[in-house]
């Protein structure tokens, strides 16, 4: 399956969490690398959206939606930081 960069999930993150990930920095809980989320690898399917670490391929975030709710799992990130507006 081919992947996109992290910017492909910018709209989904904005809709789900109200944050702009294109300017966000995070740390992978797997390999501890620090990176801009725009530089991750993203996979978009009918079942959901997955963000993976471009260094170790660990799952960083999963976004799934249905008619009733939006689910965001960010357990693959040790931390996430956003610049102040």
N, CA, C and O atoms as a Tinker XYZ file with bonds, in Angstrom:
   340  protein
     1  N      0.845000   -1.171000    0.000000    73     2
     2  CA     0.000000    0.000000    0.000000    64     1     3
     3  C      0.894000    1.238000    0.000000    63     2     4     5
     4  O      1.853000    1.319000    0.767000    81     3
     5  N      0.583000    2.174000   -0.840000    73     3     6
     6  CA     1.382000    3.402000   -0.892000    64     5     7
     7  C      0.953000    4.356000    0.217000    63     6     8     9
     8  O     -0.171000    4.290000    0.715000    81     7
     9  N      1.859000    5.233000    0.587000    73     7    10
    10  CA     1.581000    6.154000    1.678000    64     9    11
    11  C      1.717000    7.599000    1.213000    63    10    12    13
    12  O      2.294000    7.885000    0.164000    81    11
    13  N      1.176000    8.492000    2.016000    73    11    14
    14  CA     1.256000    9.929000    1.812000    64    13    15
    15  C      2.054000   10.505000    2.969000    63    14    16    17
    16  O      2.382000    9.785000    3.912000    81    15
    17  N      2.369000   11.787000    2.913000    73    15    18
    18  CA     3.025000   12.384000    4.074000    64    17    19
    19  C      1.965000   12.785000    5.107000    63    18    20    21
    20  O      0.765000   12.716000    4.843000    81    19
    21  N      2.425000   13.197000    6.267000    73    19    22
    22  CA     1.516000   13.528000    7.363000    64    21    23
    23  C      0.522000   14.628000    7.047000    63    22    24    25
    24  O     -0.535000   14.704000    7.675000    81    23
    25  N      0.842000   15.485000    6.082000    73    23    26
    26  CA    -0.079000   16.551000    5.709000    64    25    27
    27  C     -1.408000   16.016000    5.195000    63    26    28    29
    28  O     -2.417000   16.721000    5.235000    81    27
    29  N     -1.419000   14.782000    4.715000    73    27    30
    30  CA    -2.646000   14.176000    4.201000    64    29    31
    31  C     -3.705000   14.025000    5.294000    63    30    32    33
    32  O     -4.894000   13.926000    4.993000    81    31
    33  N     -3.281000   14.008000    6.553000    73    31    34
    34  CA    -4.222000   13.857000    7.663000    64    33    35
    35  C     -4.558000   15.187000    8.337000    63    34    36    37
    36  O     -5.261000   15.203000    9.348000    81    35
    37  N     -4.072000   16.289000    7.799000    73    35    38
    38  CA    -4.306000   17.594000    8.420000    64    37    39
    39  C     -5.788000   17.895000    8.578000    63    38    40    41
    40  O     -6.213000   18.344000    9.643000    81    39
    41  N     -6.574000   17.659000    7.550000    73    39    42
    42  CA    -8.009000   17.915000    7.623000    64    41    43
    43  C     -8.709000   17.020000    8.631000    63    42    44    45
    44  O     -9.587000   17.474000    9.364000    81    43
    45  N     -8.327000   15.755000    8.671000    73    43    46
    46  CA    -8.942000   14.810000    9.610000    64    45    47
    47  C     -8.622000   15.183000   11.053000    63    46    48    49
    48  O     -9.495000   15.106000   11.918000    81    47
    49  N     -7.369000   15.590000   11.328000    73    47    50
    50  CA    -7.008000   16.018000   12.676000    64    49    51
    51  C     -7.729000   17.303000   13.058000    63    50    52    53
    52  O     -8.167000   17.453000   14.199000    81    51
    53  N     -7.855000   18.218000   12.124000    73    51    54
    54  CA    -8.562000   19.469000   12.396000    64    53    55
    55  C    -10.030000   19.195000   12.715000    63    54    56    57
    56  O    -10.599000   19.805000   13.620000    81    55
    57  N    -10.630000   18.287000   11.975000    73    55    58
    58  CA   -12.039000   17.932000   12.210000    64    57    59
    59  C    -12.226000   17.185000   13.523000    63    58    60    61
    60  O    -13.173000   17.453000   14.262000    81    59
    61  N    -11.327000   16.250000   13.818000    73    59    62
    62  CA   -11.463000   15.399000   14.991000    64    61    63
    63  C    -11.027000   16.085000   16.284000    63    62    64    65
    64  O    -11.742000   16.037000   17.285000    81    63
    65  N     -9.857000   16.722000   16.266000    73    63    66
    66  CA    -9.279000   17.287000   17.486000    64    65    67
    67  C     -9.185000   18.806000   17.494000    63    66    68    69
    68  O     -8.888000   19.402000   18.530000    81    67
    69  N     -9.434000   19.438000   16.354000    73    67    70
    70  CA    -9.347000   20.882000   16.277000    64    69    71
    71  C     -7.922000   21.409000   16.318000    63    70    72    73
    72  O     -7.693000   22.536000   16.756000    81    71
    73  N     -6.947000   20.599000   15.863000    73    71    74
    74  CA    -5.548000   21.038000   15.867000    64    73    75
    75  C     -4.973000   20.969000   14.458000    63    74    76    77
    76  O     -5.404000   20.166000   13.630000    81    75
    77  N     -3.998000   21.823000   14.208000    73    75    78
    78  CA    -3.292000   21.834000   12.935000    64    77    79
    79  C     -1.999000   21.032000   13.096000    63    78    80    81
    80  O     -1.029000   21.520000   13.675000    81    79
    81  N     -1.991000   19.814000   12.586000    73    79    82
    82  CA    -0.813000   18.964000   12.778000    64    81    83
    83  C      0.337000   19.335000   11.867000    63    82    84    85
    84  O      1.454000   18.856000   12.063000    81    83
    85  N      0.090000   20.182000   10.871000    73    83    86
    86  CA     1.177000   20.542000    9.971000    64    85    87
    87  C      2.263000   21.317000   10.705000    63    86    88    89
    88  O      3.409000   21.351000   10.258000    81    87
    89  N      1.913000   21.937000   11.820000    73    87    90
    90  CA     2.887000   22.689000   12.613000    64    89    91
    91  C      3.258000   21.962000   13.912000    63    90    92    93
    92  O      4.043000   22.485000   14.702000    81    91
    93  N      2.715000   20.789000   14.138000    73    91    94
    94  CA     2.938000   20.063000   15.387000    64    93    95
    95  C      4.220000   19.235000   15.346000    63    94    96    97
    96  O      4.651000   18.778000   14.287000    81    95
    97  N      4.815000   19.056000   16.515000    73    95    98
    98  CA     5.980000   18.205000   16.688000    64    97    99
    99  C      5.617000   17.115000   17.689000    63    98   100   101
   100  O      4.893000   17.366000   18.652000    81    99
   101  N      6.118000   15.915000   17.463000    73    99   102
   102  CA     5.816000   14.820000   18.379000    64   101   103
   103  C      7.005000   13.905000   18.569000    63   102   104   105
   104  O      8.011000   14.008000   17.868000    81   103
   105  N      6.871000   13.004000   19.536000    73   103   106
   106  CA     7.902000   11.993000   19.795000    64   105   107
   107  C      7.267000   10.616000   19.679000    63   106   108   109
   108  O      6.223000   10.349000   20.274000    81   107
   109  N      7.905000    9.749000   18.909000    73   107   110
   110  CA     7.445000    8.376000   18.735000    64   109   111
   111  C      7.667000    7.616000   20.039000    63   110   112   113
   112  O      8.760000    7.652000   20.605000    81   111
   113  N      6.639000    6.933000   20.512000    73   111   114
   114  CA     6.766000    6.134000   21.729000    64   113   115
   115  C      7.614000    4.884000   21.474000    63   114   116   117
   116  O      8.129000    4.285000   22.418000    81   115
   117  N      7.761000    4.491000   20.218000    73   115   118
   118  CA     8.543000    3.306000   19.894000    64   117   119
   119  C     10.034000    3.563000   19.839000    63   118   120   121
   120  O     10.799000    2.948000   20.583000    81   119
   121  N     10.459000    4.472000   18.958000    73   119   122
   122  CA    11.897000    4.700000   18.763000    64   121   123
   123  C     12.395000    5.988000   19.413000    63   122   124   125
   124  O     13.596000    6.259000   19.398000    81   123
   125  N     11.493000    6.785000   19.983000    73   123   126
   126  CA    11.828000    8.020000   20.707000    64   125   127
   127  C     12.315000    9.156000   19.811000    63   126   128   129
   128  O     12.782000   10.176000   20.317000    81   127
   129  N     12.216000    9.002000   18.503000    73   127   130
   130  CA    12.610000   10.073000   17.586000    64   129   131
   131  C     11.629000   11.235000   17.702000    63   130   132   133
   132  O     10.434000   11.024000   17.912000    81   131
   133  N     12.127000   12.453000   17.567000    73   131   134
   134  CA    11.309000   13.662000   17.576000    64   133   135
   135  C     11.234000   14.174000   16.144000    63   134   136   137
   136  O     12.249000   14.212000   15.448000    81   135
   137  N     10.036000   14.570000   15.692000    73   135   138
   138  CA     9.839000   14.950000   14.298000    64   137   139
   139  C      8.598000   15.812000   14.161000    63   138   140   141
   140  O      7.751000   15.853000   15.054000    81   139
   141  N      8.500000   16.498000   13.035000    73   139   142
   142  CA     7.275000   17.214000   12.695000    64   141   143
   143  C      6.277000   16.187000   12.172000    63   142   144   145
   144  O      6.638000   15.319000   11.378000    81   143
   145  N      5.030000   16.282000   12.613000    73   143   146
   146  CA     4.034000   15.295000   12.184000    64   145   147
   147  C      3.790000   15.352000   10.682000    63   146   148   149
   148  O      3.340000   14.371000   10.091000    81   147
   149  N      4.078000   16.482000   10.065000    73   147   150
   150  CA     3.945000   16.588000    8.612000    64   149   151
   151  C      4.905000   15.641000    7.892000    63   150   152   153
   152  O      4.686000   15.315000    6.725000    81   151
   153  N      5.958000   15.198000    8.567000    73   151   154
   154  CA     6.959000   14.316000    7.959000    64   153   155
   155  C      6.734000   12.836000    8.245000    63   154   156   157
   156  O      7.603000   12.012000    7.958000    81   155
   157  N      5.591000   12.495000    8.801000    73   155   158
   158  CA     5.284000   11.088000    9.050000    64   157   159
   159  C      4.735000   10.440000    7.783000    63   158   160   161
   160  O      4.569000   11.103000    6.759000    81   159
   161  N      4.459000    9.162000    7.858000    73   159   162
   162  CA     3.840000    8.443000    6.737000    64   161   163
   163  C      2.380000    8.192000    7.085000    63   162   164   165
   164  O      2.075000    7.695000    8.169000    81   163
   165  N      1.486000    8.529000    6.179000    73   163   166
   166  CA     0.056000    8.403000    6.419000    64   165   167
   167  C     -0.574000    7.442000    5.427000    63   166   168   169
   168  O     -0.219000    7.397000    4.249000    81   167
   169  N     -1.515000    6.679000    5.945000    73   167   170
   170  CA    -2.258000    5.726000    5.134000    64   169   171
   171  C     -3.738000    6.032000    5.303000    63   170   172   173
   172  O     -4.243000    6.087000    6.424000    81   171
   173  N     -4.430000    6.230000    4.195000    73   171   174
   174  CA    -5.845000    6.575000    4.227000    64   173   175
   175  C     -6.613000    5.470000    3.517000    63   174   176   177
   176  O     -6.383000    5.195000    2.339000    81   175
   177  N     -7.539000    4.831000    4.258000    73   175   178
   178  CA    -8.369000    3.771000    3.687000    64   177   179
   179  C     -9.820000    4.033000    4.049000    63   178   180   181
   180  O    -10.123000    4.966000    4.794000    81   179
   181  N    -10.698000    3.224000    3.532000    73   179   182
   182  CA   -12.119000    3.342000    3.859000    64   181   183
   183  C    -12.383000    3.029000    5.333000    63   182   184   185
   184  O    -13.374000    3.494000    5.895000    81   183
   185  N    -11.506000    2.246000    5.961000    73   183   186
   186  CA   -11.697000    1.868000    7.364000    64   185   187
   187  C    -11.185000    2.921000    8.327000    63   186   188   189
   188  O    -11.610000    2.955000    9.482000    81   187
   189  N    -10.281000    3.781000    7.878000    73   187   190
   190  CA    -9.750000    4.797000    8.762000    64   189   191
   191  C     -8.436000    5.353000    8.253000    63   190   192   193
   192  O     -7.992000    5.051000    7.146000    81   191
   193  N     -7.836000    6.163000    9.084000    73   191   194
   194  CA    -6.574000    6.824000    8.741000    64   193   195
   195  C     -5.527000    6.457000    9.780000    63   194   196   197
   196  O     -5.799000    6.471000   10.981000    81   195
   197  N     -4.332000    6.131000    9.311000    73   195   198
   198  CA    -3.252000    5.710000   10.204000    64   197   199
   199  C     -2.020000    6.560000    9.921000    63   198   200   201
   200  O     -1.646000    6.768000    8.767000    81   199
   201  N     -1.395000    7.048000   10.988000    73   199   202
   202  CA    -0.148000    7.786000   10.887000    64   201   203
   203  C      0.953000    6.912000   11.472000    63   202   204   205
   204  O      0.828000    6.420000   12.593000    81   203
   205  N      2.040000    6.716000   10.710000    73   203   206
   206  CA     3.149000    5.873000   11.147000    64   205   207
   207  C      4.441000    6.675000   11.200000    63   206   208   209
   208  O      4.637000    7.627000   10.446000    81   207
   209  N      5.312000    6.266000   12.107000    73   207   210
   210  CA     6.623000    6.883000   12.248000    64   209   211
   211  C      7.451000    6.595000   10.992000    63   210   212   213
   212  O      7.524000    5.451000   10.543000    81   211
   213  N      8.059000    7.611000   10.441000    73   211   214
   214  CA     8.881000    7.408000    9.248000    64   213   215
   215  C     10.243000    6.813000    9.591000    63   214   216   217
   216  O     10.991000    6.424000    8.694000    81   215
   217  N     10.573000    6.737000   10.888000    73   215   218
   218  CA    11.851000    6.163000   11.310000    64   217   219
   219  C     11.742000    4.669000   11.604000    63   218   220   221
   220  O     12.562000    3.884000   11.126000    81   219
   221  N     10.722000    4.263000   12.398000    73   219   222
   222  CA    10.630000    2.857000   12.811000    64   221   223
   223  C      9.345000    2.165000   12.361000    63   222   224   225
   224  O      9.178000    0.969000   12.602000    81   223
   225  N      8.438000    2.892000   11.713000    73   223   226
   226  CA     7.175000    2.354000   11.186000    64   225   227
   227  C      6.139000    2.042000   12.270000    63   226   228   229
   228  O      5.136000    1.392000   11.974000    81   227
   229  N      6.349000    2.481000   13.511000    73   227   230
   230  CA     5.350000    2.277000   14.569000    64   229   231
   231  C      4.099000    3.098000   14.268000    63   230   232   233
   232  O      4.176000    4.157000   13.646000    81   231
   233  N      2.956000    2.602000   14.713000    73   231   234
   234  CA     1.711000    3.348000   14.564000    64   233   235
   235  C      1.706000    4.477000   15.597000    63   234   236   237
   236  O      1.830000    4.227000   16.796000    81   235
   237  N      1.565000    5.702000   15.132000    73   235   238
   238  CA     1.534000    6.872000   16.004000    64   237   239
   239  C      0.110000    7.277000   16.349000    63   238   240   241
   240  O     -0.192000    7.601000   17.497000    81   239
   241  N     -0.756000    7.256000   15.355000    73   239   242
   242  CA    -2.132000    7.718000   15.551000    64   241   243
   243  C     -3.064000    6.976000   14.609000    63   242   244   245
   244  O     -2.682000    6.589000   13.505000    81   243
   245  N     -4.300000    6.786000   15.070000    73   243   246
   246  CA    -5.353000    6.182000   14.266000    64   245   247
   247  C     -6.585000    7.059000   14.403000    63   246   248   249
   248  O     -6.973000    7.432000   15.510000    81   247
   249  N     -7.197000    7.387000   13.274000    73   247   250
   250  CA    -8.438000    8.167000   13.256000    64   249   251
   251  C     -9.503000    7.353000   12.531000    63   250   252   253
   252  O     -9.300000    6.913000   11.399000    81   251
   253  N    -10.639000    7.158000   13.196000    73   251   254
   254  CA   -11.747000    6.399000   12.629000    64   253   255
   255  C    -13.026000    7.187000   12.879000    63   254   256   257
   256  O    -13.195000    7.784000   13.942000    81   255
   257  N    -13.913000    7.189000   11.915000    73   255   258
   258  CA   -15.185000    7.885000   12.113000    64   257   259
   259  C    -16.335000    7.032000   11.604000    63   258   260   261
   260  O    -16.184000    6.227000   10.686000    81   259
   261  N    -17.477000    7.232000   12.222000    73   259   262
   262  CA   -18.718000    6.637000   11.748000    64   261   263
   263  C    -19.805000    7.697000   11.891000    63   262   264   265
   264  O    -19.494000    8.859000   12.149000    81   263
   265  N    -21.026000    7.334000   11.734000    73   263   266
   266  CA   -22.108000    8.331000   11.784000    64   265   267
   267  C    -22.290000    8.957000   13.158000    63   266   268   269
   268  O    -22.728000   10.103000   13.256000    81   267
   269  N    -21.966000    8.237000   14.208000    73   267   270
   270  CA   -22.210000    8.715000   15.563000    64   269   271
   271  C    -21.021000    9.400000   16.213000    63   270   272   273
   272  O    -21.206000   10.274000   17.060000    81   271
   273  N    -19.799000    9.023000   15.836000    73   271   274
   274  CA   -18.640000    9.530000   16.584000    64   273   275
   275  C    -17.362000    9.534000   15.770000    63   274   276   277
   276  O    -17.268000    8.925000   14.704000    81   275
   277  N    -16.391000   10.236000   16.305000    73   275   278
   278  CA   -15.038000   10.255000   15.774000    64   277   279
   279  C    -14.116000    9.687000   16.842000    63   278   280   281
   280  O    -14.217000   10.070000   18.008000    81   279
   281  N    -13.230000    8.794000   16.471000    73   279   282
   282  CA   -12.305000    8.182000   17.412000    64   281   283
   283  C    -10.889000    8.583000   17.030000    63   282   284   285
   284  O    -10.492000    8.466000   15.870000    81   283
   285  N    -10.135000    9.054000   18.008000    73   283   286
   286  CA    -8.727000    9.381000   17.797000    64   285   287
   287  C     -7.902000    8.643000   18.837000    63   286   288   289
   288  O     -8.131000    8.792000   20.037000    81   287
   289  N     -6.950000    7.853000   18.385000    73   287   290
   290  CA    -6.029000    7.147000   19.267000    64   289   291
   291  C     -4.635000    7.670000   18.960000    63   290   292   293
   292  O     -4.128000    7.475000   17.855000    81   291
   293  N     -4.014000    8.329000   19.926000    73   291   294
   294  CA    -2.681000    8.898000   19.759000    64   293   295
   295  C     -1.661000    8.190000   20.646000    63   294   296   297
   296  O     -0.639000    8.775000   21.004000    81   295
   297  N     -1.929000    6.948000   20.998000    73   295   298
   298  CA    -1.096000    6.239000   21.968000    64   297   299
   299  C      0.322000    5.967000   21.480000    63   298   300   301
   300  O      1.189000    5.633000   22.288000    81   299
   301  N      0.579000    6.100000   20.194000    73   299   302
   302  CA     1.922000    5.896000   19.678000    64   301   303
   303  C      2.825000    7.108000   19.813000    63   302   304   305
   304  O      4.005000    7.054000   19.465000    81   303
   305  N      2.271000    8.204000   20.320000    73   303   306
   306  CA     3.045000    9.420000   20.542000    64   305   307
   307  C      3.328000    9.583000   22.030000    63   306   308   309
   308  O      2.401000    9.564000   22.841000    81   307
   309  N      4.589000    9.742000   22.396000    73   307   310
   310  CA     4.936000   10.026000   23.800000    64   309   311
   311  C      4.427000   11.396000   24.196000    63   310   312   313
   312  O      3.916000   11.593000   25.299000    81   311
   313  N      4.574000   12.344000   23.272000    73   311   314
   314  CA     4.054000   13.683000   23.493000    64   313   315
   315  C      3.833000   14.368000   22.154000    63   314   316   317
   316  O      4.344000   13.945000   21.117000    81   315
   317  N      3.062000   15.432000   22.212000    73   315   318
   318  CA     2.722000   16.232000   21.040000    64   317   319
   319  C      2.792000   17.690000   21.475000    63   318   320   321
   320  O      2.247000   18.051000   22.518000    81   319
   321  N      3.451000   18.520000   20.694000    73   319   322
   322  CA     3.524000   19.928000   21.018000    64   321   323
   323  C      3.077000   20.760000   19.822000    63   322   324   325
   324  O      3.393000   20.448000   18.673000    81   323
   325  N      2.344000   21.814000   20.115000    73   323   326
   326  CA     1.828000   22.714000   19.080000    64   325   327
   327  C      2.286000   24.126000   19.358000    63   326   328   329
   328  O      2.270000   24.551000   20.513000    81   327
   329  N      2.698000   24.877000   18.338000    73   327   330
   330  CA     3.072000   26.268000   18.584000    64   329   331
   331  C      1.841000   27.098000   18.936000    63   330   332   333
   332  O      0.743000   26.830000   18.449000    81   331
   333  N      2.029000   28.081000   19.764000    73   331   334
   334  CA     0.925000   28.984000   20.116000    64   333   335
   335  C      0.611000   29.877000   18.924000    63   334   336   337
   336  O      1.512000   30.290000   18.194000    81   335
   337  N     -0.679000   30.174000   18.730000    73   335   338
   338  CA    -1.053000   31.063000   17.615000    64   337   339
   339  C     -0.591000   32.480000   17.842000    63   338   340
   340  O     -0.825000   33.348000   17.001000    81   339
